[in-house]
Amino acid sequence: MTDEQVISYVKQATAQGKSQQQIGKELLARGVTSDQVERLKARFESEQGAQTTNSAQEITTRERKTTDQESGPQRRRSDIQKHESGTQRNETGVQRGESTYNRNISEELPTPYDEIALEIQANENKPRSIFGHEVFNNQALSFEPNENVATPRNYRLGPGDEVVIDIWGANEDHIRQSISPEGSIMVSQIGPVYLSGMTIEEAGNHIRSSFQSKYAGIGGEQPDSEIAVTLGNIRTIQVDIMGEVAIPGTYRLSPFSTVFHALYKSGGINDIGSMRNIQVLRDGRRLVGVDVYEYLFNGKQTGNVRLQEGDVIIVPPYEQLVTINGNVKRPMSYEMKPGETLAELIDYAGGFSGDAYTEQVRLSRQTGRENELYNIVNGDFASYKLNDGDQITVGTILDRFANRVEIKGATFRPGIYAIAPGLRTIKDLINNADGLLEDAFTTRAILYREGDDLSLEVLPLNLEAIMSGKAPDVTLRRNDVLLIPSIQDLQDRGELTIAGQIANPGQYPFADNMTVEDLIIQAGGLLRGASTARIDVSRRLIDPDTLEPTSQTAEIFTFGVKDGFVVDGKQDFILQPYDIVEVRRSPGYQTQRRVSVDGEVVFDGNYTLQSKNERLSDVIRRAGGITEYAYPRGARLMRKMSEDEAAARDEAMRLAMQSQGADSISVSKLQMGNTYSVGIELEKALAMPGSDYDIVLKEGDQIMVPELVNTVKISGDVMLPNTVVFQKGKKLKHYIDQAGGYGSRARKNNVFIVYMNGTVAKAKGSTPIEPGCQIIVPSKTDKEGFNWAQFIGLATSFASLGTMAATISNLLK
């Protein structure tokens, strides 16, 4: 691939959502090398550097000029290397040097070729994976022979094998002898018996004939004694494994070992060893050729013969090794025999994957001078013979459909369909989608179609005429999309809104011929506090033909209802989209308002206010009045904060937090509760009902009438905060003295008194002291120490002003 083809491929694959690693693998399969990607990366960085600001370029140019003008070749050479990245050229001669500024920009902004280059380099540096080589170095597959089986009939005895001879019947004996290096065993009264090279069956016959001289009744047609010859401990054999294996040499193996076990013991076949032409030599002559692929693909062990003493296994280098990449099930390298074809290679690779392009494959072949590229069509797979070093790439199918069409909108089964016999036209497509919905707008549908250059075209269709045969049917093309709108989509059917004294206020879908009564029923009906005399409907003004603006914003309709039916207002009133129905609250509907009275009253507890202007004295009278133990001057009232009061408090808090002045409020010291104390004078309220002292109560008020408290509390900046007995007629000084006097930082002029009824007064010499009150002495604030930094700043400012004044004076002379 050329550089432009690679760039185009990367852009196209990125637009399709492919990852950089996936793009790297696909480029590697197409023959793109890491050097080519590095060249494109340098080109990308050069383009990125060219987009830097003019100011940065001027700075770089100025630095270069300054460097060139400095004296000293060594200084000039080192500084140029510092300010410039040296101009270098890669193997293709593309210049990759850039300024330091531009290089830093490319390092901070990774190019889209970084991960692609890493992926290609990682795959290039991976050791070549040849199918079958891992079989003989897999710890789970040792091919170790099973020695706990009966001695094979064709097993031949040799020196080191132990022979077990059992005799029973008229004669009984048990003999265990190992075959000597000369090939015989020694039997008493008989002498040496030669057994080397015999099978177990042959050895049994030979021993039976030899033992007739020692034991009577062994031979003959009806022997009196029987002889059984078995194999005891077996010997080991020496086998030479040579050629392209991991560790060639001589190995001692079990006499039951086969060729596969010998290859496993030698560490397996190396990267250039053949798996298709392994030779086994016995007595200097070729015994058999082993093709491991026959075992791996077909399960045949034709060449996996049992080894004998002195056998030689030779693993030659492979003759042909080809690689297949891309969309096959097992892409890797395979050893091929001369004459094997591309079809056999595809079978070795497990066949094509589901997304493979099977019509043709691409083959890259080395001719000894340069590479050549061939495109091999499917019909030639079975006859095309492969050479050593061939690389086959199987591409992927196109990411598009050859016969897909889609129908959207007002049909019973919208979706994707295939162009096929019986589905060729617009009418066929609608019939396959189970027809049109009842609300389909058939006068005008839209067919989106791709042009010859893939540009999008729009064709308007009259489906009503096409379905009735009055207009010619339209033949479908690939990727056509038919959009059938609904009447509901074309009409603005806005929702209806109902609010106020209704069970389920909110928005409801619009329906034709819906009335106010229908909407009220749909919303759950009216609440008990709803007004049946006043229901308002506001409607948008709609006049699409007007050319003049209007000052009117809405049209209002008012209705009254009785027994769920409209009785006042416009008759047969039909709601329209976006109408808002507001159910008013009845002015005659009131919820109970409760207050509580606690303390020294005859009947304490909760009371319901009888009117909006019921006062403090009224509720105390309903509670039976105060008891003889009550202290009315200490009575207090706690009131819940209303929504308006809470909003005012929050606004005050916001302003306090925004304030940056010296007198700003410390927010952490503010009381943030939802209740507050109201200062009352219960004695005056009871004595003068209806006066200003007799305040009007609100819902949630809590009235507390305490017992007489005969103490006074002194707190704050005094020597010893204390609670002392109230003495009638004593002034402020007396009680301060009872606490040890003022503290060292007391603010004597700001002492205040908090009375039991919630009122607060600034304490003076004549301020009355009452039972249960609290005297609070505040402290002075901390003074800041002398700030030398501020002093120096002021001095500097004064000096600057003095200098300015002198300058102005000189100018005026």
C-alpha positions in Angstrom: 0.0 0.0 0.0 1.2 3.5 -0.8 1.3 6.2 1.9 -1.8 7.8 0.5 -3.6 4.5 0.6 -2.6 3.9 4.2 -3.8 7.4 5.2 -7.1 6.9 3.4 -7.5 3.5 5.0 -6.8 4.8 8.5 -9.4 7.6 8.1 -12.0 5.3 6.7 -11.5 2.6 9.4 -11.5 5.3 12.2 -14.8 6.6 10.9 -16.2 3.1 11.1 -15.3 3.0 14.8 -12.5 0.5 14.6 -9.8 0.6 17.3 -6.2 1.5 16.6 -5.1 -2.0 17.5 -7.5 -3.5 15.0 -6.4 -1.1 12.3 -2.8 -2.0 13.0 -3.5 -5.7 12.6 -5.4 -5.1 9.3 -2.5 -2.9 7.9 0.0 -5.6 8.9 -2.0 -8.2 7.0 -2.0 -5.9 4.0 1.8 -5.7 4.0 2.3 -2.4 5.8 5.6 -2.3 7.8 6.4 -0.4 10.9 8.9 1.7 8.9 6.1 2.9 6.7 3.9 3.8 9.7 6.8 5.7 11.4 7.2 7.6 8.2 3.5 8.5 8.2 3.8 9.5 11.8 6.6 11.9 11.1 4.6 13.3 8.3 1.6 13.8 10.6 3.8 15.5 13.2 5.2 17.8 10.4 1.6 18.8 9.5 0.8 19.4 13.1 3.8 21.6 13.6 2.9 23.7 10.5 -0.4 24.6 12.2 1.3 26.4 15.2 0.8 30.1 15.7 2.8 32.8 13.8 4.1 34.1 17.1 5.6 30.7 18.0 7.2 30.5 14.5 8.7 34.0 14.8 10.2 33.1 18.2 11.7 30.0 16.8 13.1 31.9 13.8 14.5 34.6 16.0 16.2 32.1 18.2 17.8 30.4 15.2 19.1 33.7 13.8 20.6 34.6 17.2 22.3 31.3 17.4 23.8 31.5 13.9 25.3 34.9 14.7 27.1 33.8 17.8 30.9 33.3 17.5 32.7 30.0 18.1 31.9 27.0 15.9 31.6 24.7 18.9 29.2 27.1 20.7 27.2 27.5 17.5 27.1 23.8 16.9 25.9 23.0 20.4 23.3 25.8 20.4 21.9 24.8 17.1 21.5 21.3 18.4 19.7 22.7 21.4 17.2 24.9 19.4 16.8 22.6 16.4 16.0 18.9 16.0 18.7 17.6 13.6 17.6 16.9 10.1 17.5 13.2 9.5 16.3 11.0 6.7 14.9 7.5 6.9 15.5 4.7 4.4 13.0 6.2 1.9 14.6 9.7 2.1 11.6 11.4 3.8 12.8 14.3 6.0 11.8 13.8 9.6 13.5 16.7 11.4 11.3 19.4 13.0 11.9 22.3 15.3 12.0 21.7 19.1 8.8 23.6 19.5 6.9 21.6 16.9 8.3 18.3 18.3 7.1 19.2 21.8 3.6 19.9 20.4 3.5 16.4 18.7 4.7 14.7 22.0 1.9 16.4 24.0 -0.7 15.6 21.4 -0.4 11.8 20.5 -0.9 11.2 16.8 -3.5 8.7 15.6 -0.6 6.6 14.2 1.1 5.9 17.6 -1.0 2.9 18.6 -1.0 1.6 15.0 2.8 1.7 14.9 3.0 -0.1 18.3 0.6 -2.8 17.2 2.5 -3.4 13.9 5.9 -3.4 15.7 4.6 -5.8 18.4 3.3 -8.2 15.7 6.5 -7.9 13.6 8.6 -8.8 16.7 6.6 -11.8 17.7 8.2 -15.1 17.0 6.8 -16.8 14.0 4.0 -19.2 15.0 4.2 -22.4 13.0 1.3 -24.7 13.3 2.1 -28.0 15.2 5.4 -27.0 16.7 3.8 -26.4 20.1 2.6 -30.0 20.3 6.0 -31.5 21.3 6.8 -28.9 24.0 3.4 -28.9 25.6 3.6 -30.2 29.2 0.2 -31.7 29.0 1.2 -33.9 26.0 4.2 -36.1 26.8 3.4 -39.0 24.5 4.9 -41.2 27.3 4.3 -44.9 26.6 2.2 -47.0 29.0 4.3 -49.8 30.6 1.5 -51.3 32.6 0.1 -53.3 29.7 0.6 -56.8 28.4 3.8 -57.3 26.5 3.2 -56.7 22.8 3.3 -59.8 20.7 5.9 -58.2 18.4 8.2 -57.0 21.2 11.7 -58.5 20.8 13.8 -59.4 23.8 17.2 -57.9 24.2 20.0 -57.6 26.7 18.7 -56.1 30.0 15.2 -57.5 29.7 14.1 -59.7 32.7 12.5 -63.0 31.7 10.1 -64.6 34.2 9.6 -68.4 33.7 6.8 -70.1 35.7 6.4 -74.0 35.7 3.4 -75.7 37.3 1.8 -79.1 37.2 3.9 -82.3 37.8 6.8 -80.0 38.1 6.9 -76.6 39.8 9.5 -73.9 39.5 9.9 -70.1 39.3 12.8 -68.6 37.4 13.7 -64.9 37.0 16.7 -64.2 34.8 17.9 -61.1 33.0 19.2 -61.5 29.5 23.0 -61.0 29.5 24.9 -58.8 27.1 25.6 -62.0 25.1 21.8 -62.4 24.6 21.1 -65.4 26.9 19.9 -66.5 30.3 21.6 -69.1 32.5 19.4 -72.0 33.7 20.8 -74.6 36.1 21.2 -78.1 34.7 20.6 -76.7 31.3 23.1 -73.9 30.8 22.8 -70.8 28.7 19.5 -70.3 26.7 19.8 -67.7 24.0 16.7 -65.4 23.7 17.9 -62.1 22.3 16.0 -60.9 19.3 13.0 -63.3 19.9 9.5 -62.3 20.6 7.8 -63.5 23.8 6.0 -66.2 21.8 9.2 -67.4 20.2 11.0 -67.3 23.5 8.3 -69.4 25.2 8.5 -72.1 22.5 12.3 -72.1 22.7 12.4 -72.4 26.5 9.7 -75.2 26.4 11.9 -77.3 24.1 15.0 -76.5 26.1 13.4 -77.5 29.4 12.3 -81.0 28.2 15.8 -82.3 29.1 15.4 -81.1 32.7 11.7 -81.6 33.4 9.8 -84.7 32.5 6.3 -84.4 31.1 6.7 -81.0 29.6 6.6 -82.0 26.0 4.2 -84.3 24.2 0.6 -84.2 23.3 -0.6 -84.3 26.9 2.1 -82.6 29.0 2.0 -83.0 32.8 3.6 -79.6 33.3 3.0 -76.2 31.8 5.5 -73.4 31.2 4.6 -69.6 30.9 7.2 -67.0 29.9 6.5 -63.4 30.7 8.5 -60.2 30.7 9.6 -58.7 34.1 11.7 -55.5 34.3 12.3 -54.1 30.9 15.5 -52.6 29.5 16.1 -49.2 28.0 17.1 -48.5 24.5 19.3 -45.8 23.0 17.9 -43.7 20.2 19.7 -40.9 18.3 17.7 -37.8 17.6 19.4 -35.5 15.1 18.6 -32.5 13.0 16.3 -29.6 13.7 15.2 -30.3 17.2 15.6 -28.2 20.4 18.2 -30.6 21.9 19.7 -33.1 19.5 21.6 -36.1 20.9 21.4 -39.6 22.2 18.5 -40.5 24.5 17.7 -43.5 26.7 14.1 -44.4 26.3 11.6 -47.1 27.2 11.5 -49.9 24.6 7.8 -49.1 24.2 8.6 -45.5 23.1 7.4 -44.2 19.8 8.7 -41.4 17.5 6.4 -38.8 19.1 7.7 -39.5 22.6 11.3 -39.2 21.3 10.5 -35.9 19.7 9.0 -34.7 23.0 12.1 -35.8 25.0 14.3 -33.8 22.7 12.4 -30.6 23.4 10.3 -30.5 20.2 11.0 -29.3 16.7 12.7 -25.9 16.3 11.6 -23.0 14.0 13.2 -24.4 10.9 12.5 -28.1 11.5 10.1 -30.1 9.3 7.0 -31.7 10.6 6.0 -33.3 7.3 9.2 -35.3 6.5 10.7 -36.8 9.7 12.9 -39.8 8.9 13.4 -42.9 11.0 16.5 -45.0 10.2 17.0 -48.6 11.4 20.2 -50.5 10.7 21.3 -47.6 8.3 18.2 -47.9 6.2 15.1 -45.7 6.0 12.3 -47.3 8.0 9.5 -44.9 7.7 8.7 -41.2 7.1 6.6 -39.4 9.7 4.1 -36.6 8.8 2.9 -35.0 12.0 0.0 -33.2 10.1 -1.5 -36.6 9.4 -1.8 -37.1 13.1 -3.0 -33.6 13.9 -5.6 -33.3 11.2 -6.7 -36.9 10.6 -5.7 -38.7 13.8 -3.5 -41.1 11.9 -0.3 -42.5 13.6 1.0 -44.3 10.5 4.6 -43.2 11.0 4.5 -43.2 14.8 6.3 -46.6 15.0 7.8 -48.2 18.1 11.5 -47.5 18.4 14.2 -50.1 18.8 17.8 -50.1 20.0 20.0 -48.0 17.7 17.2 -46.3 15.8 18.0 -42.8 14.4 15.5 -40.0 14.0 16.4 -37.2 11.7 14.4 -34.0 11.5 15.4 -32.1 8.3 14.7 -28.4 7.7 11.3 -27.6 6.2 11.0 -27.4 2.4 8.1 -25.0 2.1 6.6 -22.7 4.8 3.8 -20.4 3.9 1.8 -17.9 6.0 -1.9 -17.2 5.8 -3.4 -14.1 7.5 -6.7 -12.4 7.6 -10.1 -13.8 7.8 -9.5 -17.5 8.4 -10.2 -19.4 11.6 -6.5 -20.2 12.4 -4.2 -17.6 10.7 -0.6 -18.6 11.2 2.3 -20.3 9.3 2.0 -23.8 7.9 4.5 -26.3 6.4 3.5 -27.5 3.0 4.7 -30.4 1.0 5.7 -29.8 -2.6 2.7 -29.9 -4.8 0.1 -29.0 -2.1 -2.3 -26.3 -3.2 -4.0 -23.2 -1.8 -7.2 -25.1 -1.1 -5.3 -27.5 1.2 -3.7 -24.6 3.0 -7.1 -23.1 3.7 -8.3 -26.5 5.1 -5.2 -26.5 7.4 -6.2 -23.0 8.6 -9.7 -24.2 9.5 -11.4 -22.7 6.6 -12.7 -19.2 6.1 -14.2 -17.2 8.9 -17.8 -15.9 8.7 -16.8 -12.4 7.5 -14.2 -13.6 5.0 -14.2 -12.4 1.3 -14.1 -15.9 -0.3 -14.2 -14.9 -4.0 -10.5 -14.2 -4.2 -7.4 -14.0 -2.0 -4.2 -12.1 -2.3 -0.8 -13.9 -2.5 2.6 -12.2 -2.0 5.5 -14.2 -3.4 9.3 -13.6 -3.3 10.9 -14.2 -6.6 14.5 -13.9 -5.4 14.8 -10.4 -6.6 11.6 -8.6 -5.5 8.1 -9.3 -4.3 5.2 -10.1 -6.7 1.5 -9.9 -5.9 -1.1 -12.2 -7.3 -4.9 -12.3 -6.9 -6.2 -15.8 -7.0 -9.9 -16.4 -7.6 -11.9 -19.1 -5.9 -12.0 -21.4 -8.8 -8.2 -21.7 -8.9 -7.8 -22.5 -5.2 -7.6 -26.3 -5.7 -5.0 -26.1 -8.5 -2.8 -23.3 -7.4 0.4 -24.7 -6.0 2.3 -22.8 -3.3 6.0 -22.0 -2.9 8.2 -21.5 0.1 7.8 -18.0 1.7 4.3 -17.4 0.1 2.1 -15.1 2.2 -1.6 -15.3 1.6 -4.0 -12.7 2.9 -7.8 -13.3 3.1 -9.8 -10.1 3.1 -13.0 -9.2 4.7 -16.4 -8.7 3.1 -17.6 -5.2 2.4 -19.3 -3.4 5.4 -22.6 -2.9 3.6 -25.6 -4.9 2.4 -26.3 -5.8 -1.2 -30.0 -6.2 -0.8 -31.2 -4.3 2.3 -34.1 -1.9 2.4 -35.9 -0.4 5.3 -39.4 0.9 6.1 -40.1 3.3 8.9 -43.1 5.0 10.3 -46.8 4.1 10.2 -46.7 0.4 9.4 -47.5 -2.6 11.5 -44.0 -4.1 11.2 -41.4 -1.4 10.5 -37.9 -2.6 10.1 -35.2 -3.9 7.7 -36.1 -6.2 4.8 -34.2 -8.0 2.1 -34.8 -7.5 -1.6 -35.8 -10.9 -2.9 -38.4 -12.6 -5.1 -41.7 -11.3 -3.9 -40.2 -8.1 -2.5 -39.1 -5.9 -5.4 -41.3 -2.8 -5.2 -42.7 -0.2 -2.7 -46.1 -2.1 -2.7 -44.3 -5.4 -1.9 -42.4 -3.8 0.9 -45.6 -2.4 2.5 -47.4 -5.7 2.2 -44.4 -7.5 3.8 -44.7 -5.0 6.7 -48.3 -6.2 7.2 -49.7 -3.0 5.7 -50.2 0.6 6.8 -51.5 1.7 10.1 -54.9 3.5 10.2 -53.3 6.9 10.9 -50.8 6.7 8.1 -50.5 9.8 6.0 -50.6 8.3 2.5 -50.7 11.4 0.4 -47.0 12.0 0.7 -44.4 9.6 1.8 -40.6 10.0 1.4 -38.2 7.5 -0.1 -34.5 8.1 0.7 -32.2 6.7 -2.0 -28.5 6.5 -2.6 -27.3 7.9 -5.9 -24.6 6.4 -8.1 -22.0 8.5 -6.2 -23.6 7.5 -2.8 -25.2 11.0 -2.4 -28.6 11.0 -0.8 -31.7 11.6 -2.8 -35.3 12.2 -1.7 -38.2 10.9 -3.8 -41.8 12.0 -2.8 -44.4 9.2 -3.2 -48.2 9.1 -3.2 -48.8 5.8 -1.4 -52.5 6.1 -1.8 -52.2 6.2 -5.6 -49.5 3.4 -5.6 -51.5 1.1 -3.4 -54.7 1.6 -5.5 -52.9 1.2 -8.8 -53.5 4.7 -10.0 -49.8 5.5 -10.0 -47.0 3.2 -11.2 -45.1 1.2 -8.5 -41.5 2.1 -7.7 -38.8 -0.6 -7.9 -36.6 -0.8 -4.9 -32.9 -0.4 -4.8 -30.2 -1.3 -2.3 -30.3 0.8 0.9 -33.6 2.4 0.1 -35.4 3.8 3.2 -39.2 4.4 3.0 -40.5 6.8 5.6 -44.3 6.8 6.0 -45.4 9.7 8.4 -48.4 9.5 10.7 -51.2 12.0 10.8 -50.4 12.3 14.5 -46.8 13.3 13.6 -48.0 16.0 11.2 -50.4 17.6 13.6 -49.5 19.6 16.7 -51.4 17.7 19.3 -50.0 19.4 22.4 -50.8 18.2 25.9 -53.5 19.6 28.2 -52.7 21.0 31.6 -54.9 21.1 34.7 -53.8 22.7 38.0 -55.2 23.9 41.2 -57.7 22.1 43.5 -57.7 18.9 41.6 -56.8 15.3 42.7 -54.0 14.7 40.2 -52.9 17.9 38.7 -50.5 17.8 35.7 -50.4 17.3 31.9 -52.7 14.9 30.0 -52.7 13.9 26.3 -55.0 15.8 24.1 -57.9 14.0 22.5 -60.5 15.2 20.0 -63.8 16.4 21.5 -62.5 16.5 25.0 -64.4 18.8 27.4 -63.6 20.4 30.7 -65.6 17.7 32.4 -63.7 15.0 30.7 -60.3 16.5 31.8 -61.5 16.9 35.4 -62.6 13.2 35.5 -59.3 12.1 34.0 -57.5 14.1 36.7 -59.3 12.3 39.5 -62.0 14.9 40.2 -62.2 18.1 42.3 -60.8 18.4 45.8 -63.1 19.5 48.7 -61.6 22.9 48.6 -62.3 23.5 44.9 -64.6 26.3 43.8 -67.4 25.1 41.6 -68.3 28.7 40.8 -65.0 29.6 39.2 -62.9 27.4 36.8 -60.7 29.2 34.2 -59.4 28.0 30.9 -56.6 29.9 29.2 -56.0 29.3 25.5 -53.2 30.2 23.1 -53.8 32.7 20.4 -53.5 31.1 17.0 -53.8 33.1 13.8 -51.4 31.9 11.2 -52.7 34.3 8.5 -52.2 37.5 10.4 -49.6 40.0 9.5 -50.0 42.4 12.4 -48.7 41.9 16.0 -51.2 41.9 18.9 -51.0 42.9 22.5 -53.2 40.1 23.7 -51.4 37.1 25.0 -54.1 34.6 25.7 -57.9 34.0 25.6 -59.6 33.3 28.9 -62.9 31.3 29.5 -64.6 31.0 32.8 -67.0 28.3 33.8 -69.0 27.1 36.8 -69.8 23.4 37.5 -72.4 21.5 39.3 -72.6 17.8 39.8 -69.6 17.4 37.5 -71.2 19.4 34.6 -70.6 22.9 33.3 -73.5 25.1 34.1 -72.1 28.6 33.5 -70.1 29.8 30.6 -69.8 28.8 27.0 -71.9 25.8 26.1 -70.5 22.8 24.3 -67.0 24.1 25.0 -64.3 21.8 23.5 -60.7 21.9 24.7 -57.9 22.5 22.2 -54.1 21.6 22.4 -52.1 23.4 25.0 -55.2 24.6 27.0 -54.6 25.2 30.7 -57.4 24.5 33.1 -57.1 26.2 36.5 -59.5 25.0 39.3 -59.7 27.8 41.8 -59.8 27.5 45.6 -63.2 28.3 47.1 -63.1 31.4 49.3 -65.5 29.7 51.7 -63.2 26.8 52.3 -60.9 27.0 55.3 -58.7 24.4 57.0 -58.4 24.3 60.8 -55.6 26.4 62.4 -54.2 25.1 65.6 -52.3 26.7 68.5 -51.1 25.2 71.8 -51.2 26.6 75.3 -48.9 25.1 78.0 -48.0 25.9 81.5 -50.0 27.5 84.2 -53.4 27.6 82.7 -56.5 25.7 83.8 -56.9 23.6 80.6 -53.7 23.4 78.7 -53.4 21.7 75.3 -54.2 22.4 71.6 -56.9 24.8 70.5 -58.4 25.6 67.1 -58.7 29.2 66.2 -62.3 30.2 65.5 -61.5 33.2 63.4 -58.6 34.8 61.6 -58.4 37.7 64.1 -58.6 35.6 67.3 -56.3 37.1 69.9 -54.1 36.0 72.8 -56.6 36.9 75.5 -59.3 35.0 73.7 -57.4 31.7 73.7 -56.3 32.2 77.4 -59.9 32.7 78.3 -60.9 29.5 76.4 -58.2 27.7 78.3 -59.9 28.7 81.6 -57.5 31.6 82.4 -54.2 31.5 84.3 -53.7 29.8 87.6 -52.8 31.4 90.9 -49.2 30.1 90.5 -48.7 31.6 87.0 -46.1 34.3 86.4 -47.7 36.2 83.5 -44.8 38.6 83.0 -42.7 35.6 82.0 -45.2 34.2 79.5 -43.7 33.8 76.0 -44.9 32.9 72.5 -43.0 30.8 69.9 -44.1 31.2 66.3 -43.4 29.1 63.2 -41.8 30.9 60.3 -44.0 31.3 57.3 -42.9 30.8 53.8 -42.6 34.5 53.2 -40.6 35.0 56.4 -38.3 32.1 55.4 -37.7 33.6 52.0 -36.9 37.0 53.6 -34.5 35.2 55.9 -32.7 33.4 53.1 -32.4 36.6 51.1 -30.9 38.4 54.2 -28.5 35.5 54.6 -27.4 35.7 50.9 -26.8 39.4 51.2 -24.8 38.8 54.5 -22.6 36.2 52.8 -21.9 38.5 49.8 -21.0 41.4 52.1 -17.3 42.0 52.4 -17.2 45.0 54.6 -15.9 45.4 58.1 -19.5 45.3 59.5 -20.5 42.1 57.7 -22.5 39.6 59.7 -20.9 36.4 61.0 -23.2 33.9 59.4 -22.1 31.1 61.8 -23.6 33.1 64.7 -27.0 33.5 63.2 -29.9 31.5 64.5 -31.2 29.4 61.5 -34.2 27.7 63.1 -37.7 27.6 61.7 -39.3 29.1 64.8 -38.7 32.4 66.6 -39.7 34.1 69.8 -42.3 36.8 69.9 -42.1 39.2 72.9 -45.5 39.5 74.6 -46.9 41.1 77.7 -49.6 38.7 78.9 -50.7 40.9 81.9 -51.4 43.9 79.7 -53.1 41.7 77.0 -55.4 40.2 79.6 -56.1 43.6 81.2 -56.7 45.4 77.8 -58.3 42.9 75.4 -58.2 44.0 71.8 -55.3 46.4 72.4 -51.9 46.3 70.7 -50.6 44.1 73.5 -53.3 41.5 72.7 -51.7 40.2 69.5 -53.5 38.2 66.9 -52.5 34.5 66.9 -51.3 32.5 63.9 -51.4 28.8 63.1 -48.7 26.8 65.0 -48.2 29.4 67.8 -47.0 28.0 71.1 -48.0 29.9 74.2 -46.1 29.1 77.4 -47.2 30.5 80.8 -44.5 29.7 83.3 -44.5 29.5 87.1 -42.8 32.2 89.1 -39.0 31.9 88.8 -37.3 33.8 91.7 -33.8 33.9 90.3 -31.7 36.0 88.0 -28.9 34.6 85.8 -25.7 36.6 85.1 -23.5 35.3 82.2 -20.9 36.6 79.8 -17.7 38.5 80.7 -18.0 38.6 84.4 -15.6 37.1 87.0 -17.9 34.2 87.9 -21.1 33.6 85.9 -23.8 32.9 88.4 -27.5 32.5 89.2 -28.7 34.5 92.2 -31.9 35.1 94.1 -34.1 38.0 92.8 -34.3 40.9 95.2 -37.0 43.4 94.5 -35.7 47.0 94.0 -32.1 46.0 93.4 -30.4 47.5 90.3 -28.0 46.2 87.7 -24.8 46.9 89.8 -26.1 44.7 92.6 -26.4 41.7 90.4 -23.0 42.3 88.6 -21.4 42.4 92.0 -23.1 39.1 92.8 -21.1 37.6 89.9 -17.8 39.1 91.1 -17.9 42.2 89.0 -17.0 42.8 85.4 -14.3 40.9 83.6 -11.1 42.5 82.3 -12.5 42.7 78.7 -16.2 43.4 79.5 -18.1 45.9 77.4 -19.8 47.7 80.3 -21.8 50.0 78.0 -23.4 47.1 76.0 -24.8 45.0 78.8 -28.3 43.7 77.9 -31.1 41.9 79.7 -33.2 39.0 78.2 -36.6 38.7 80.0 -38.6 35.5 80.3 -41.3 36.8 77.8 -38.7 37.0 75.0 -38.1 40.8 75.1 -34.6 42.2 75.2 -33.5 45.5 76.8 -30.2 47.3 76.9 -29.2 47.5 80.6 -28.8 50.9 82.2 -28.7 52.0 85.8 -32.5 52.4 86.0 -33.5 49.4 83.9 -35.8 47.1 85.9 -34.6 43.7 86.8 -37.4 41.0 86.8 -37.5 37.5 88.2 -36.3 34.9 85.7 -34.4 37.3 83.5 -30.8 36.9 82.3 -28.1 39.6 82.4 -25.6 39.1 79.6 -22.2 41.0 79.5 -20.5 40.9 76.1 -16.7 40.9 75.6 -14.6 43.3 73.6 -13.4 42.1 70.2 -9.7 41.1 69.7 -7.5 44.0 68.5 -5.1 43.3 65.7 -1.4 43.9 66.5 0.7 46.4 64.6 1.1 45.4 61.0 4.5 46.4 59.6 3.6 45.3 56.1 0.6 47.8 56.1 2.9 50.5 57.6 5.5 50.0 54.8 2.7 50.0 52.2 1.3 53.3 53.5 4.7 54.8 53.7 5.4 53.8 50.1 2.1 55.3 49.0 2.8 58.5 50.9 6.3 58.6 49.2 4.8 58.1 45.8 2.3 60.9 46.4 5.1 63.2 47.5 7.1 62.5 44.4 4.0 63.1 42.2 3.4 66.4 44.0 7.0 67.5 43.4 6.8 66.7 39.7 3.5 68.6 39.3 5.0 71.6 41.1 8.0 71.6 38.8 5.8 71.5 35.7 3.8 74.5 36.9 6.8 76.7 37.4 
